[in-house]
Amino acid sequence: MFESAVILGVALAGGCLPLLVAWTDRLLHSALALSTGIFLGAVFLHLLPALASLEFEEHGAMPSAHSGAHLTIWFFVLVGVVSVYLIEALVFHSHDHDDLRRHRAVGYAALVGLSIHALTAGMAFSAAAREESLALPLFLSIVAHKGFESFSLTSVFLLAAFRRRSIVTLILLFALVTPAGILLGRALIAHLNPHTIAVLTALAAGTFLYVCLCELLPEVFHHREDSLAKIGLMGAGVGLMMALHGAGA
């Protein structure tokens, strides 16, 4: 319970921090550049390497490029990418040049991707908690990521002109996902296997790949002003994820 309370508190603090600032459109796009860097760092330095690690753990050796299991895991990355596009295009109609609607679709897509990642992290923590040597490093990793992820989500929600009450509600729900994953993991501990976690991680990675490369990056540079500053902020976001990775988080 202590771990869940800490994770919840950090997520709420990170998500509420951007709400304390009076944002102009220019500042908001700068904050989005930092958030995009964090998302890019998360997918390329954490999610995809974690997926490869889970695949290795599942098979006990690196599978060949032509093995069915190998293709199945990476197929779900593709499913994540295509699914987000179809949801945005067919459900939210986000490609009809309506910027606000497109921003909201991106916000929901980012929320779904982060939530899947947060759920699997909670379930993985439950599995690792049986080994004291694994429990603390994984807990610290989750805590380190939570604040940045919530901050980034709120930045996207603000860009999409979500009402503040809605943002707080969504951030609260997101903050509860990892504690829920911990409880779910404890209930299903006997049924968890590396393949299930790998599939969920693959879906999250595919979601992030699409959101980062096809939506957030174009939006950051939609306006040409402050381009160098935005590049620097993106680099800072990636650097934060690199620092967490270097620290073993």
C-alpha positions as CSV (number, residue, x, y, z in Angstrom):
1,M,0.0,0.0,0.0
2,F,2.9,2.4,0.8
3,E,4.3,1.9,-2.8
4,S,0.9,2.6,-4.4
5,A,0.4,5.8,-2.3
6,V,3.8,7.1,-3.3
7,I,3.2,6.4,-7.0
8,L,-0.2,8.0,-6.8
9,G,1.2,11.1,-5.1
10,V,4.0,11.6,-7.6
11,A,1.7,11.2,-10.6
12,L,-0.8,13.7,-9.2
13,A,2.0,16.2,-8.4
14,G,3.5,16.0,-11.9
15,G,0.2,16.3,-13.6
16,C,-1.0,19.3,-11.6
17,L,2.2,21.3,-11.9
18,P,1.4,22.6,-15.4
19,L,-2.0,23.8,-14.2
20,L,-0.2,26.3,-11.9
21,V,1.2,28.3,-14.9
22,A,-0.7,30.8,-17.0
23,W,0.1,29.4,-20.5
24,T,0.2,31.4,-23.7
25,D,0.1,29.5,-27.0
26,R,3.8,30.1,-27.5
27,L,4.8,28.8,-24.1
28,L,2.5,25.8,-24.4
29,H,4.2,24.7,-27.6
30,S,7.5,25.1,-25.9
31,A,6.3,22.9,-23.0
32,L,5.0,20.4,-25.6
33,A,8.5,20.3,-27.0
34,L,9.8,19.1,-23.6
35,S,7.0,16.6,-23.3
36,T,7.7,15.3,-26.8
37,G,11.3,14.7,-25.9
38,I,10.2,12.8,-22.8
39,F,7.8,10.7,-24.8
40,L,10.5,10.0,-27.5
41,G,12.9,9.0,-24.8
42,A,10.3,6.8,-23.1
43,V,9.5,4.9,-26.3
44,F,13.0,4.5,-27.7
45,L,15.0,4.2,-24.5
46,H,12.6,2.3,-22.3
47,L,9.6,0.7,-24.0
48,L,11.3,-0.8,-27.1
49,P,14.3,-2.1,-25.1
50,A,11.9,-3.5,-22.5
51,L,10.0,-5.2,-25.2
52,A,13.2,-6.8,-26.6
53,S,14.2,-7.8,-23.0
54,L,10.8,-9.4,-22.4
55,E,11.0,-11.3,-25.6
56,F,14.4,-12.6,-24.6
57,E,13.1,-13.5,-21.2
58,E,10.2,-15.4,-22.7
59,H,12.3,-17.6,-25.0
60,G,15.4,-17.9,-22.9
61,A,17.5,-16.9,-26.0
62,M,17.3,-14.4,-28.8
63,P,14.7,-15.7,-31.3
64,S,15.5,-15.9,-34.9
65,A,14.2,-13.3,-37.3
66,H,11.9,-15.9,-38.9
67,S,10.4,-17.3,-35.7
68,G,6.6,-17.0,-35.3
69,A,6.9,-15.8,-31.7
70,H,9.3,-13.1,-32.7
71,L,7.0,-11.8,-35.4
72,T,4.0,-12.0,-33.1
73,I,5.4,-9.6,-30.6
74,W,6.5,-7.0,-33.1
75,F,3.2,-7.5,-35.0
76,F,1.5,-6.0,-31.9
77,V,3.7,-2.9,-32.2
78,L,2.3,-2.5,-35.7
79,V,-1.2,-3.1,-34.4
80,G,-0.7,-0.2,-31.9
81,V,0.5,2.1,-34.6
82,V,-2.3,1.4,-37.0
83,S,-5.0,1.3,-34.3
84,V,-4.3,4.8,-33.2
85,Y,-4.4,6.1,-36.7
86,L,-7.7,4.4,-37.4
87,I,-9.2,5.7,-34.2
88,E,-8.1,9.2,-34.9
89,A,-9.2,9.2,-38.5
90,L,-12.5,7.3,-38.2
91,V,-13.7,8.0,-34.7
92,F,-12.3,11.5,-33.9
93,H,-12.1,12.5,-37.6
94,S,-8.8,14.2,-36.6
95,H,-7.5,14.6,-40.2
96,D,-10.1,17.0,-41.3
97,H,-7.8,20.0,-40.5
98,D,-9.7,20.8,-37.3
99,D,-6.7,21.5,-35.0
100,L,-8.7,21.3,-31.7
101,R,-10.3,17.9,-32.6
102,R,-6.9,16.6,-33.7
103,H,-5.2,17.8,-30.5
104,R,-7.9,16.0,-28.4
105,A,-7.4,12.8,-30.4
106,V,-3.7,13.0,-29.7
107,G,-4.4,13.6,-26.0
108,Y,-6.6,10.5,-25.7
109,A,-4.2,8.4,-27.7
110,A,-1.3,9.4,-25.4
111,L,-3.5,8.7,-22.4
112,V,-4.3,5.2,-23.7
113,G,-0.6,4.4,-24.5
114,L,0.7,5.7,-21.1
115,S,-2.1,3.9,-19.3
116,I,-1.2,0.5,-20.9
117,H,2.4,1.1,-20.0
118,A,1.5,2.1,-16.4
119,L,-0.7,-1.0,-16.0
120,T,2.0,-3.4,-17.2
121,A,4.5,-1.6,-14.9
122,G,2.2,-2.2,-11.9
123,M,1.7,-5.8,-12.8
124,A,5.5,-6.3,-13.3
125,F,6.1,-4.7,-9.9
126,S,3.8,-7.3,-8.3
127,A,5.8,-10.1,-9.9
128,A,9.1,-8.5,-9.0
129,A,8.1,-7.8,-5.4
130,R,8.7,-11.5,-4.6
131,E,12.5,-10.7,-5.0
132,E,13.7,-8.0,-2.7
133,S,16.7,-7.3,-5.0
134,L,14.3,-6.5,-7.9
135,A,11.4,-4.8,-6.0
136,L,13.3,-1.6,-5.0
137,P,14.9,-0.8,-8.3
138,L,11.6,-1.3,-10.2
139,F,9.7,0.8,-7.6
140,L,12.2,3.7,-8.0
141,S,11.9,3.3,-11.8
142,I,8.2,3.7,-11.7
143,V,8.3,6.7,-9.4
144,A,11.0,8.4,-11.5
145,H,8.9,8.1,-14.6
146,K,5.5,8.9,-13.2
147,G,5.9,12.6,-12.6
148,F,7.3,13.3,-16.0
149,E,4.6,11.3,-17.8
150,S,1.8,13.1,-15.9
151,F,3.4,16.4,-16.7
152,S,3.6,15.6,-20.3
153,L,0.0,14.4,-20.4
154,T,-1.3,17.6,-18.9
155,S,0.7,19.6,-21.4
156,V,-1.0,17.8,-24.2
157,F,-4.4,18.2,-22.6
158,L,-3.9,21.9,-22.2
159,L,-3.0,22.2,-25.9
160,A,-6.3,20.4,-26.7
161,A,-8.1,23.0,-24.6
162,F,-9.5,20.4,-22.1
163,R,-11.3,22.0,-19.2
164,R,-9.2,22.0,-16.0
165,R,-11.7,19.9,-14.2
166,S,-11.5,17.3,-17.0
167,I,-7.7,17.4,-16.9
168,V,-7.6,16.8,-13.1
169,T,-10.1,13.9,-13.5
170,L,-8.0,12.3,-16.3
171,I,-4.8,12.8,-14.4
172,L,-6.3,11.2,-11.3
173,L,-7.5,8.3,-13.4
174,F,-4.1,7.9,-14.9
175,A,-2.4,8.1,-11.5
176,L,-4.6,5.3,-10.3
177,V,-3.6,2.9,-13.2
178,T,-0.3,1.7,-11.8
179,P,-1.7,1.1,-8.3
180,A,-4.5,-0.8,-9.9
181,G,-2.0,-2.8,-11.9
182,I,-0.2,-3.7,-8.7
183,L,-3.4,-5.0,-7.2
184,L,-4.3,-6.8,-10.4
185,G,-0.9,-8.3,-10.6
186,R,-1.1,-9.6,-7.0
187,A,-4.5,-11.2,-7.8
188,L,-3.3,-12.7,-11.1
189,I,0.3,-13.5,-10.1
190,A,0.0,-17.2,-10.8
191,H,-1.3,-16.5,-14.3
192,L,1.1,-13.8,-15.4
193,N,3.6,-14.8,-18.1
194,P,6.3,-12.8,-20.0
195,H,4.3,-13.2,-23.3
196,T,1.2,-11.4,-21.9
197,I,3.3,-8.5,-20.6
198,A,5.3,-8.4,-23.8
199,V,2.1,-8.0,-25.9
200,L,0.8,-5.2,-23.7
201,T,4.2,-3.5,-23.9
202,A,4.2,-3.9,-27.7
203,L,0.8,-2.2,-28.0
204,A,1.9,0.7,-25.8
205,A,5.1,1.0,-27.9
206,G,3.1,1.1,-31.1
207,T,0.8,3.8,-29.7
208,F,3.7,6.0,-28.6
209,L,5.5,5.6,-32.0
210,Y,2.5,6.9,-33.8
211,V,1.7,9.7,-31.4
212,C,5.3,10.9,-31.1
213,L,6.3,10.8,-34.8
214,C,3.0,11.6,-36.5
215,E,1.3,14.0,-34.2
216,L,3.5,15.6,-31.5
217,L,6.6,16.3,-33.6
218,P,4.6,18.1,-36.3
219,E,2.6,20.0,-33.7
220,V,5.7,21.2,-31.9
221,F,7.1,22.7,-35.1
222,H,3.7,23.8,-36.5
223,H,4.8,27.4,-35.8
224,R,8.4,28.3,-36.8
225,E,9.2,30.7,-34.0
226,D,11.5,29.5,-31.2
227,S,12.6,26.5,-33.3
228,L,16.1,26.3,-31.7
229,A,14.6,26.6,-28.2
230,K,12.2,23.8,-29.0
231,I,14.9,21.6,-30.3
232,G,16.8,22.2,-27.1
233,L,13.8,21.4,-25.0
234,M,13.2,18.2,-26.9
235,G,16.8,17.3,-26.3
236,A,16.4,18.1,-22.6
237,G,13.3,15.7,-22.5
238,V,15.3,12.9,-24.1
239,G,18.2,13.7,-21.8
240,L,16.0,13.2,-18.8
241,M,14.9,9.8,-20.0
242,M,18.6,9.0,-20.8
243,A,19.5,10.0,-17.2
244,L,16.9,7.7,-15.8
245,H,18.1,4.9,-18.0
246,G,21.7,5.5,-17.0
247,A,20.6,5.4,-13.4
248,G,19.0,2.0,-14.0
249,A,15.4,3.3,-13.9
